[in-house]
């Protein structure tokens, strides 16, 4: 599922069972997840750039949440890649 800006929107409860089993669906999902991972990385970097310790501006909670989201997306991508490999074998 994507939002109007084209970014992947995953529910926090999405499980590995929700990932497609067919190769074309998996490959499409991998592309979506790669785009979401790149967007997540850019968001994290943006938050880190906005921090200014001298002025007391910190985004630790948002950065942590963004990094957790990145790990979730990587995990889902790894599952998709493994399933594609299994289908090719």
Order of alpha helices (4+ residues) and beta strands (2+ residues): alpha-alpha
